[in-house]
């Protein structure tokens, strides 16, 4: 290549780059003149063509996670379609979609002190599952137990809202070492729940059968493949859980049509396999319906009640949820906006978390809280624009007025949900590890983590460990291990003296050696 041709090539490259820069600047100026801002800015508007897919991305990331806890609790209470509760199940799932989006909008835009004005997506909390399983047993199950849960959620939500109003002086009690330990305990408590679903649902006649395990692995494998082999930041990568569940659902439908649907148990009784998809519930569901309140319409059989056996453990769990919300907001602000969350943001966020849960109880919906998977999405993409996220919220509200969507979700085999739940619940555990490792870990931090997780979770998760303690102590400390872990972490963080900054950490000593 001659010198002239070489110089011409260089000049051509420079001209093309300058042209692209000029066009980009022109596009930016046009957007600014139209009143548009960047998707990486919290406030302001972006074009609908950009806002809608960015908003739907958040919907896809949490859609299943928002409904799964409700499906699990309804199953534990015995409110199944086979028991004649198909209409109730559909109505509750419909309400869950609507309430989650309303609370999300309040969290982002705020109503007075309610809402932190943060890019946090709210949804039905899975952290309560461990405590709720014990509560259902204590209250006798069925509609009565579900009504007692709603009464406890109303009182607990109001209590968390009051706690959020006084969060500023209490913030010092919730450093990353405490919030991280709590999140780890939540993740650990849910692993068993995820595996039970993976195997087809606890108590099912075909629990752990090959078809159930096959469906669970199909979902899990698809999620892993999309997460790591799909183009980074693509809709397939960021929404891998949704596509994994869709893949498992499709396989379950195919299996329903090509394989036998019934089996015979050891006693000779005929039963339907748990992985069979029954579309009759979808057929019977209406296309359009107005949400029902507790005691009215489709929820007329559910009456809110107030029982101490439900209020005490669930009320304590709301304190734990407040700690988790503080951790989620802190992680979201740091990851998406590269700064620490302010006291106002944390306080408003916790108030919205509590009062949003109280509001949800009137619609028969479990407590609403910040979604960790969406926090991870914000941290990964840096997209914090509330207009974009609100587009997803509005879309899900519209979906909530179509009961058929709720019916489609309610008939999904438990093993399909389990394939995603195993990974989703384990990711909560990883989030806790990330929180506690934000700062250097010395002997003090190791002691707090060890005692909180070892004693707290070990005591709570071991069957019979609290059998000889008073009944209400069993309700509080037994089952999930979240509450004892939280209390141990808070108390130890207060009592143990902080190490001097001059004290060398373990890795510093290793490096010198």
Long-range contacts (C-beta under 8 A, 24 or more apart in sequence): 37-385, 38-385, 39-383, 39-384, 39-385, 39-388, 40-382, 40-383, 40-384, 40-385, 41-384, 41-385, 42-117, 42-118, 42-119, 42-337, 42-384, 42-385, 42-386, 43-386, 44-385, 44-387, 45-387, 46-385, 46-387, 46-388, 48-391, 50-388, 51-385, 51-387, 51-388, 51-391, 52-391, 52-395, 53-235, 54-383, 54-385, 54-388, 54-389, 54-391, 54-392, 55-388, 55-389, 55-390, 55-391, 55-392, 55-393, 55-394, 55-395, 56-391, 56-392, 56-395, 57-235, 57-238, 57-239, 57-377, 57-381, 57-392, 58-121, 58-374, 58-377, 58-389, 58-392, 59-392, 59-393, 59-395, 59-396, 60-235, 60-238, 60-239, 60-242, 61-121, 61-238, 61-239, 61-241, 61-242, 61-371, 61-373, 61-374, 61-377, 62-100, 62-121, 62-123, 62-371, 62-373, 62-374, 63-242, 63-396, 64-241, 64-242, 64-245, 64-409, 64-417, 64-420, 65-123, 65-124, 65-126, 65-241, 65-371, 65-373, 65-424, 66-96, 66-97, 66-100, 66-123, 66-124, 66-371, 67-93, 67-96, 67-97, 67-124, 67-406, 67-409, 68-124, 68-126, 68-417, 68-420, 68-421, 69-124, 69-125, 69-126, 69-128, 69-129, 69-366, 70-96, 70-124, 70-365, 70-366, 71-409, 71-410, 71-412, 71-417, 72-129, 72-193, 72-197, 73-129, 73-132, 73-136, 73-146, 73-149, 73-366, 74-146, 75-201, 75-414, 76-132, 76-133, 76-136, 76-141, 77-136, 77-141, 77-142, 77-143, 77-145, 77-146, 78-141, 78-142, 79-142, 79-143, 79-146, 81-278, 81-281, 81-410, 81-411, 86-281, 86-284, 86-407, 86-410, 87-284, 87-298, 88-298, 88-299, 88-301, 88-302, 89-281, 89-406, 89-410, 90-281, 90-285, 90-298, 90-403, 90-406, 90-407, 90-410, 91-289, 91-291, 91-292, 91-297, 91-298, 91-299, 91-364, 91-403, 91-406, 92-299, 92-364, 92-365, 92-406, 93-406, 93-407, 93-409, 93-410, 94-289, 94-291, 94-400, 94-401, 94-402, 94-403, 94-405, 94-406, 95-291, 95-292, 95-360, 95-363, 95-364, 95-365, 95-400, 96-124, 96-365, 96-366, 96-400, 97-396, 97-397, 97-399, 97-400, 97-405, 97-406, 98-291, 98-363, 98-396, 98-397, 98-400, 98-401, 99-356, 99-359, 99-360, 99-363, 99-365, 99-368, 100-124, 100-368, 100-396, 101-393, 101-394, 101-396, 101-397, 101-400, 102-359, 102-393, 102-397, 103-352, 103-356, 103-359, 103-360, 103-368, 104-389, 104-390, 104-393, 105-390, 105-393, 106-352, 106-356, 107-349, 107-352, 107-356, 107-370, 108-386, 108-389, 108-390, 109-386, 109-390, 110-348, 110-352, 113-165, 113-347, 113-348, 113-351, 114-161, 114-348, 114-351, 114-352, 114-355, 115-348, 115-349, 115-351, 115-352, 116-329, 116-341, 116-344, 116-345, 116-346, 116-347, 116-348, 116-349, 116-350, 116-352, 117-345, 117-348, 117-386, 118-329, 118-332, 118-333, 118-341, 118-345, 118-348, 118-349, 119-332, 119-336, 119-378, 119-384, 119-385, 119-386, 119-389, 120-328, 120-329, 120-332, 120-349, 120-370, 120-371, 120-374, 120-375, 121-370, 121-371, 121-374, 121-389, 121-392, 122-352, 122-353, 122-356, 122-368, 122-369, 122-370, 122-371, 123-368, 123-369, 123-371, 124-360, 124-365, 124-366, 124-367, 124-368, 125-321, 125-357, 125-366, 125-367, 125-368, 125-369, 126-190, 126-424, 126-425, 126-428, 127-186, 127-190, 127-317, 127-320, 127-321, 127-324, 127-369, 127-482, 128-314, 128-317, 128-321, 128-366, 128-367, 129-189, 129-190, 129-193, 129-480, 130-189, 130-190, 130-193, 130-460, 130-479, 130-480, 130-481, 130-482, 131-313, 131-314, 131-317, 131-479, 131-480, 131-482, 131-483, 132-314, 132-366, 133-193, 133-479, 133-480, 134-313, 134-475, 134-478, 134-479, 134-480, 135-309, 135-310, 135-313, 135-314, 135-475, 138-309, 138-310, 138-475, 139-307, 139-309, 139-310, 143-301, 143-302, 143-303, 144-305, 145-310, 146-302, 146-364, 147-294, 147-302, 147-303, 147-304, 147-305, 148-305, 148-306, 148-307, 148-309, 148-310, 149-310, 149-314, 149-366, 150-294, 150-302, 150-304, 150-361, 150-364, 151-304, 151-305, 151-306, 151-307, 151-310, 151-311, 151-361, 152-306, 152-307, 152-310, 152-311, 152-314, 152-315, 153-314, 153-357, 153-358, 153-360, 153-361, 153-366, 153-367, 154-304, 154-358, 154-361, 154-362, 155-306, 155-311, 155-315, 156-311, 156-314, 156-315, 156-317, 156-318, 156-354, 156-357, 156-358, 156-367, 157-318, 157-354, 157-355, 157-356, 157-357, 157-358, 157-359, 157-360, 157-361, 157-367, 158-354, 158-355, 158-358, 159-315, 159-318, 159-354, 160-318, 160-319, 160-321, 160-322, 160-350, 160-353, 160-354, 160-355, 160-357, 161-350, 161-351, 161-353, 161-354, 161-355, 161-358, 162-354, 163-318, 163-319, 163-322, 163-350, 163-354, 164-322, 164-347, 164-348, 164-349, 164-350, 164-351, 164-352, 164-353, 164-354, 165-347, 165-351, 167-322, 167-326, 167-343, 167-346, 167-347, 167-350, 168-343, 168-347, 171-326, 171-343, 171-346, 173-490, 173-493, 173-494, 174-323, 174-326, 174-327, 174-490, 175-493, 176-327, 176-330, 176-435, 176-436, 176-438, 176-439, 177-436, 177-439, 177-445, 177-448, 177-449, 177-489, 177-493, 178-323, 178-448, 178-486, 178-489, 178-490, 178-493, 179-323, 179-324, 179-326, 179-327, 179-330, 179-435, 180-327, 180-432, 180-433, 180-434, 180-435, 180-436, 180-437, 180-438, 180-449, 181-432, 181-436, 181-448, 181-449, 181-452, 181-453, 181-485, 181-486, 181-489, 182-320, 182-323, 182-324, 182-327, 182-432, 182-482, 182-485, 182-486, 182-489, 183-324, 183-327, 183-372, 183-428, 183-429, 183-431, 183-432, 183-435, 184-429, 184-432, 184-433, 184-436, 184-449, 184-453, 184-485, 185-432, 185-452, 185-453, 185-456, 185-457, 185-480, 185-481, 185-482, 185-485, 185-486, 186-320, 186-324, 186-428, 186-432, 186-482, 187-425, 187-426, 187-427, 187-428, 187-429, 187-430, 187-431, 187-432, 188-429, 188-453, 188-457, 188-461, 188-481, 189-457, 189-460, 189-461, 189-479, 189-480, 189-481, 189-482, 190-421, 190-425, 190-428, 191-422, 191-425, 191-426, 191-429, 193-421, 193-425, 194-418, 194-421, 194-422, 194-424, 194-425, 194-426, 195-418, 195-422, 196-418, 197-414, 197-415, 197-417, 197-418, 197-421, 198-415, 198-418, 198-419, 198-421, 198-422, 199-415, 199-418, 200-274, 200-275, 200-413, 200-414, 200-415, 200-418, 201-274, 201-414, 201-415, 204-274, 204-414, 205-263, 205-265, 205-271, 205-274, 206-263, 206-271, 206-273, 206-274, 206-275, 207-274, 209-273, 209-275, 211-255, 211-259, 211-273, 211-275, 211-415, 212-274, 212-275, 212-413, 212-414, 212-415, 213-415, 215-248, 215-251, 215-252, 215-255, 215-275, 215-413, 215-415, 215-416, 215-419, 216-248, 216-415, 216-416, 216-418, 216-419, 216-422, 217-419, 218-247, 218-248, 218-251, 218-419, 219-244, 219-245, 219-247, 219-248, 219-416, 219-418, 219-419, 219-420, 220-244, 220-419, 220-420, 220-422, 220-423, 222-247, 222-248, 223-419, 223-420, 223-423, 224-423, 233-380, 233-381, 238-377, 238-380, 238-381, 241-373, 241-420, 241-423, 241-424, 244-419, 244-420, 245-412, 245-416, 245-417, 245-419, 245-420, 248-413, 248-415, 248-416, 248-419, 248-420, 249-277, 249-412, 249-413, 249-416, 252-276, 252-277, 252-412, 252-413, 252-415, 252-416, 253-277, 274-413, 274-414, 274-415, 275-413, 275-415, 275-416, 276-413, 277-411, 277-412, 277-413, 278-411, 279-411, 281-407, 281-410, 281-411, 282-404, 282-407, 282-408, 282-411, 284-407, 285-403, 285-404, 285-406, 285-407, 286-403, 286-404, 287-402, 287-403, 287-404, 288-401, 288-402, 288-403, 289-401, 289-402, 289-403, 290-401, 291-363, 291-400, 291-401, 292-363, 292-364, 293-362, 293-363, 294-361, 294-362, 294-363, 294-364, 299-363, 299-364, 302-364, 304-361, 308-472, 309-472, 309-475, 312-472, 312-475, 312-476, 313-475, 313-476, 313-483, 316-476, 316-483, 317-482, 317-483, 318-354, 318-357, 318-367, 319-486, 320-482, 320-483, 320-486, 321-353, 321-357, 321-367, 321-369, 322-350, 322-353, 322-354, 323-486, 324-369, 324-370, 325-349, 325-350, 325-353, 325-369, 325-370, 326-350, 327-435, 328-369, 328-370, 328-371, 328-372, 328-375, 329-370, 331-375, 331-379, 331-431, 331-434, 331-435, 332-370, 332-375, 332-378, 332-379, 334-379, 335-375, 335-376, 335-378, 335-379, 335-380, 336-378, 336-379, 336-382, 336-383, 336-384, 337-384, 372-427, 372-428, 372-431, 373-424, 373-427, 375-431, 376-427, 376-431, 440-505, 440-507, 441-505, 441-506, 442-499, 442-503, 442-505, 442-506, 443-499, 444-496, 444-497, 444-498, 444-499, 447-492, 447-496, 448-489, 448-492, 448-493, 448-496, 449-489, 451-488, 451-492, 452-485, 452-486, 452-488, 452-489, 452-492, 453-485, 455-484, 455-488, 456-481, 456-482, 456-483, 456-484, 456-485, 456-486, 456-487, 456-488, 456-489, 457-481, 457-482, 457-484, 457-485, 459-484, 460-484, 460-485
